[in-house]
Amino acid sequence: MADFHPALRVDVEENLLPLSVLLHHRGVAHRIFEENGQQVLSVQRASQSDEVVSLYRAWRAGELRIELTGRAPDAPLVAGVSWRLVPVTTVLIVCSIIGFALYYLSASSLLGYLTFTPFQLVNGQRVYESIGGQYWRLITPAFLHFGWLHIAFNSLWLWELGGKVERVMGHYNMFGLFIVIALVSNASQFAFGGPGMFGGMSGVVYGLLGFSWVAPLLQPAWKIQPTPTLMLFMVGWLVLCLVGVVEGLGFGAIANAAHLGGLLCGAVLGALFGMVSGRVQQ
């Protein structure tokens, strides 16, 4: 068995059963034992120590409630999740709102720093230039949003899907997933649509959807898989966008390549993470 790494030390009389059940529910391999008059909670992967400490502090501070139900010993009901448990997801939503505000206020001088390719206004028309060495532009279009429905839709689904993924995978992994999925979805849209004013967190949302669906197939301990109803709705919406129905109804141009690229990228990442996790815990 692989070595375990101490993550938490508490008083021997403290009841860690709810926390242990939650960790098991999230696929965090761990064990609890007594040492020198204290309970020691150790994890199999050292990278999960920060997640355990964060969950414990939030639980004891009342920011996270864990209720053990009678349905199954490994199925706790977790409610009242604080933004402090999902800081990466929260920051992404805040940055998206800022990007929407820049567009809504017609702040073109600042907006131009977020587009995939830089542009200049010539006689009221955008003239796009080469990206040059401005590599942040590979990511920043994800923060651009062009309408109230656009920002509301993406923020809600990012909170729902991203929050679950971050609580299971940890903050660093969540940030890494965002970077890779945003890069692939933005590059896909540019490759198929060329220079233009495109953006939105939808590609990342679909990437998290693909990740959440595939990863638990290979690592069942990760309880993040969307319901079949949600998958049907999201994939159905994607198909309607691809065939032009949504755009025809007046919702504006849709970055279909970004959505599809993000979904496929997330699915591949889910397969990779799931396989690696399964091998580590063997």
GIFENWO-V462009 format. One record per pair of residues at least 12 apart in sequence whose C-alpha atoms are under 10 Angstrom apart, sorted by the first residue. I is the first residue (numbers start at 1). GAP is how many residues later the second one is. Records with the same first field share a line. If there is no record, write none. Layout:
I: GAP ; GAP
//
This chain:
1: 43 ; 280 ; 281
2: 42 ; 43 ; 278 ; 279 ; 280
3: 39 ; 40 ; 41 ; 42 ; 43
4: 25 ; 26 ; 27 ; 37 ; 38 ; 39 ; 40 ; 41 ; 42
5: 25 ; 26 ; 35 ; 36 ; 37 ; 38 ; 39 ; 40 ; 41 ; 42 ; 43 ; 44
6: 24 ; 25 ; 26 ; 34 ; 35 ; 36 ; 37 ; 38 ; 39 ; 40 ; 43
7: 23 ; 33 ; 34 ; 35 ; 36 ; 37 ; 38 ; 39 ; 40 ; 41 ; 42 ; 43 ; 44 ; 45 ; 46
8: 24 ; 30 ; 31 ; 32 ; 33 ; 34 ; 35 ; 41 ; 42 ; 44 ; 45 ; 48
9: 23 ; 24 ; 25 ; 26 ; 28 ; 29 ; 30 ; 31 ; 32 ; 33 ; 44
10: 24 ; 27 ; 28 ; 29 ; 30 ; 31
11: 23 ; 26 ; 27 ; 28 ; 29
12: 21 ; 22 ; 23 ; 24 ; 25 ; 26 ; 27 ; 28
13: 24 ; 25 ; 26
14: 24 ; 25
15: 24
16: 16 ; 23 ; 25 ; 40
17: 15 ; 51
18: 41 ; 47 ; 48 ; 49 ; 50 ; 56 ; 58
19: 33 ; 36 ; 37 ; 40 ; 47 ; 48 ; 57
20: 12 ; 21 ; 32 ; 54
21: 45 ; 46 ; 47 ; 52 ; 53 ; 54 ; 55
22: 30 ; 33 ; 44 ; 45 ; 46 ; 52 ; 53 ; 54 ; 55 ; 56
23: 20 ; 28 ; 29 ; 32 ; 51 ; 53 ; 145 ; 198
24: 49 ; 50 ; 51 ; 52 ; 197 ; 198
25: 48 ; 49 ; 50 ; 51 ; 143 ; 195 ; 196 ; 197 ; 198
26: 48 ; 49 ; 138 ; 139 ; 141 ; 142 ; 143 ; 194 ; 195 ; 196 ; 197 ; 198
27: 141 ; 142 ; 192 ; 193 ; 194 ; 195 ; 196 ; 250 ; 254
28: 15 ; 16 ; 17 ; 20 ; 21 ; 23 ; 24 ; 140 ; 141 ; 193 ; 194 ; 253
29: 13 ; 14 ; 15 ; 16 ; 19 ; 192 ; 251 ; 252
30: 12 ; 13 ; 14 ; 15 ; 18 ; 22
31: 12 ; 13
41: 12
44: 236 ; 237
45: 235 ; 236
47: 123 ; 125
48: 120 ; 121 ; 122
49: 121
50: 120 ; 121
51: 34 ; 115 ; 116 ; 117 ; 118 ; 119 ; 120
52: 118
54: 30 ; 31
55: 29 ; 30 ; 112
57: 28
58: 23 ; 24 ; 26 ; 27
59: 22
62: 18 ; 19 ; 20
63: 16 ; 17 ; 18 ; 19 ; 20 ; 21 ; 22
64: 14 ; 15 ; 16 ; 17 ; 18 ; 20 ; 21
65: 12 ; 13 ; 14 ; 15 ; 16
66: 12 ; 13 ; 14
67: 12
74: 147
75: 148
81: 82 ; 86
82: 81
83: 76 ; 80
85: 78 ; 81 ; 82 ; 85 ; 86
86: 73 ; 76 ; 77 ; 78 ; 79 ; 80 ; 81 ; 84 ; 85 ; 88
87: 76 ; 79 ; 80 ; 84 ; 87 ; 88
88: 74 ; 75 ; 78 ; 82 ; 83 ; 84 ; 85 ; 86 ; 87 ; 90
89: 66 ; 69 ; 70 ; 71 ; 72 ; 73 ; 74 ; 75 ; 76 ; 77 ; 78 ; 82 ; 85 ; 86 ; 89
90: 65 ; 68 ; 69 ; 72 ; 73
92: 50 ; 51 ; 63 ; 66 ; 67 ; 70 ; 83 ; 86 ; 109
93: 50 ; 58 ; 59 ; 61 ; 62 ; 63 ; 65 ; 66 ; 108
94: 49 ; 61
95: 45 ; 47 ; 48 ; 49
96: 44 ; 45 ; 46 ; 47 ; 48 ; 49 ; 55 ; 56 ; 58 ; 59 ; 104 ; 105
97: 46 ; 47 ; 48 ; 51 ; 54 ; 55 ; 58
98: 45 ; 46 ; 47
99: 12 ; 15 ; 41 ; 42 ; 43 ; 44 ; 45 ; 46 ; 47 ; 52 ; 100 ; 101
100: 43 ; 44 ; 45 ; 46 ; 47 ; 48 ; 50 ; 51 ; 100
101: 43 ; 44 ; 45 ; 46 ; 50
102: 12 ; 42 ; 43 ; 44
103: 41 ; 42 ; 43 ; 44
104: 41 ; 42 ; 43 ; 44
108: 12 ; 13
109: 12
111: 30 ; 33
112: 25 ; 85
113: 21 ; 23 ; 24 ; 27 ; 28
114: 22 ; 23 ; 24 ; 25 ; 26 ; 27 ; 28 ; 29 ; 30 ; 83 ; 85
115: 13 ; 16 ; 21 ; 22 ; 23 ; 24 ; 25 ; 26 ; 27 ; 28 ; 29 ; 71 ; 80 ; 81 ; 82 ; 83 ; 84
116: 12 ; 13 ; 14 ; 15 ; 18 ; 19 ; 20 ; 21 ; 22 ; 23 ; 24 ; 25 ; 26 ; 70 ; 71 ; 73 ; 74 ; 78 ; 79 ; 80 ; 81 ; 82 ; 83
117: 12 ; 13 ; 14 ; 15 ; 17 ; 18 ; 20 ; 21 ; 24 ; 73 ; 77 ; 78 ; 79 ; 80
118: 12 ; 13 ; 14 ; 16 ; 19 ; 77 ; 78 ; 79
119: 12 ; 76 ; 77 ; 78
126: 70 ; 71
127: 68 ; 69
128: 67 ; 68 ; 69
129: 66
130: 65
136: 47
137: 46 ; 49 ; 50
138: 41 ; 42 ; 44 ; 45 ; 46 ; 47 ; 48 ; 49 ; 52
139: 39 ; 40 ; 41 ; 42 ; 43 ; 44 ; 45 ; 46 ; 47 ; 48 ; 60
140: 39 ; 42 ; 43 ; 46 ; 59 ; 60 ; 61
141: 41 ; 42 ; 44 ; 45 ; 56 ; 57 ; 58 ; 59 ; 60
142: 36 ; 37 ; 39 ; 40 ; 41 ; 43 ; 44 ; 56 ; 57 ; 58 ; 59 ; 60 ; 61 ; 62 ; 116
143: 39 ; 56 ; 57 ; 58 ; 59
144: 53 ; 54 ; 55 ; 56 ; 57
145: 53 ; 54 ; 55 ; 56 ; 57
146: 51 ; 52 ; 53 ; 54 ; 106
147: 104 ; 105
149: 102
150: 50 ; 51 ; 52 ; 101
151: 49 ; 50 ; 51
153: 48 ; 49 ; 52
154: 46 ; 47 ; 48 ; 49 ; 50 ; 51 ; 52
155: 46 ; 47 ; 50
156: 49
157: 44 ; 45 ; 47 ; 48 ; 49 ; 51 ; 52
158: 43 ; 44 ; 46 ; 47 ; 48 ; 50 ; 51
159: 46
160: 45 ; 48 ; 66
161: 44 ; 45 ; 46 ; 47 ; 48 ; 50 ; 51 ; 63 ; 64 ; 65
162: 12 ; 15 ; 16 ; 42 ; 43 ; 45 ; 46 ; 47 ; 50 ; 62
163: 61
164: 44 ; 48 ; 58 ; 59 ; 60 ; 61 ; 62
165: 12 ; 43 ; 44 ; 46 ; 47 ; 57 ; 58 ; 59 ; 60
166: 58
167: 57
168: 53 ; 54 ; 55 ; 56
169: 53 ; 104
173: 100
174: 34
177: 27 ; 30 ; 31 ; 34 ; 88 ; 89 ; 92 ; 93
178: 23 ; 25 ; 26 ; 27 ; 29 ; 30 ; 84 ; 88
179: 25
180: 24 ; 27 ; 82 ; 85 ; 86 ; 89
181: 22 ; 23 ; 24 ; 25 ; 26 ; 27 ; 77 ; 80 ; 81 ; 82 ; 83 ; 84 ; 85 ; 88
182: 18 ; 19 ; 20 ; 21 ; 22 ; 23 ; 25 ; 76 ; 79 ; 80 ; 83
183: 20 ; 21 ; 75 ; 78 ; 79 ; 82
184: 19 ; 20 ; 23 ; 73 ; 74 ; 75 ; 76 ; 77 ; 78 ; 79 ; 80 ; 81 ; 82
185: 14 ; 16 ; 17 ; 18 ; 19 ; 21 ; 22 ; 70 ; 71 ; 72 ; 73 ; 74 ; 75 ; 76 ; 77 ; 78 ; 79 ; 80 ; 81
186: 12 ; 13 ; 14 ; 15 ; 17 ; 18 ; 69 ; 71 ; 72 ; 73 ; 75 ; 76
187: 70 ; 71 ; 74 ; 75
188: 15 ; 67 ; 68 ; 69 ; 70 ; 71 ; 72 ; 73 ; 74
189: 14 ; 66 ; 67 ; 68 ; 69 ; 70 ; 71 ; 72 ; 73
190: 65 ; 67 ; 68
191: 66 ; 67
192: 63 ; 64 ; 65 ; 66
193: 62 ; 63 ; 64 ; 65
198: 55 ; 56 ; 57 ; 60
199: 55 ; 56 ; 59
200: 54 ; 55 ; 58 ; 59
201: 57 ; 58 ; 61
202: 52 ; 53 ; 54 ; 56 ; 57 ; 58 ; 60 ; 61
203: 52 ; 53 ; 54 ; 55 ; 56 ; 57 ; 58 ; 59 ; 60 ; 61 ; 62 ; 63
204: 54 ; 55 ; 57 ; 58 ; 59 ; 61 ; 62
205: 29 ; 54 ; 57 ; 58 ; 61
206: 28 ; 29 ; 32 ; 52 ; 53 ; 54 ; 55 ; 56 ; 57 ; 58 ; 59 ; 60 ; 61
207: 51 ; 52 ; 53 ; 54 ; 55 ; 56 ; 57 ; 58 ; 59 ; 60 ; 61 ; 62 ; 63
208: 54 ; 55 ; 56 ; 57 ; 58 ; 59 ; 61 ; 62
209: 15 ; 16 ; 17 ; 21 ; 22 ; 25 ; 26 ; 53 ; 54 ; 55 ; 57 ; 58 ; 61
210: 15 ; 16 ; 21 ; 52 ; 53 ; 54 ; 55 ; 56 ; 57 ; 58 ; 59 ; 60 ; 61
211: 13 ; 14 ; 15 ; 51 ; 52 ; 53 ; 54 ; 55 ; 56 ; 57 ; 58 ; 59 ; 60 ; 61 ; 62 ; 63
212: 12 ; 13 ; 14 ; 54 ; 55 ; 57 ; 58 ; 59
213: 12 ; 13 ; 14 ; 15 ; 18 ; 53 ; 54 ; 57 ; 58
214: 12 ; 52 ; 53 ; 54 ; 55 ; 56 ; 57 ; 58 ; 59 ; 60
215: 51 ; 52 ; 53 ; 54 ; 55 ; 56 ; 57 ; 58 ; 59 ; 60 ; 62
216: 54 ; 55 ; 57 ; 58 ; 59
217: 53 ; 54 ; 57 ; 58
218: 52 ; 53 ; 54 ; 55 ; 56 ; 57 ; 58 ; 59 ; 60
219: 51 ; 52 ; 54 ; 55 ; 56 ; 57 ; 58 ; 59 ; 60 ; 62
220: 54 ; 58
221: 53 ; 56 ; 57
222: 52 ; 55
235: 25 ; 28
238: 16 ; 18 ; 21 ; 22 ; 25
239: 17 ; 21
241: 12 ; 13 ; 14 ; 15 ; 18
242: 12 ; 13 ; 14 ; 15 ; 17 ; 18
243: 13
244: 12
//
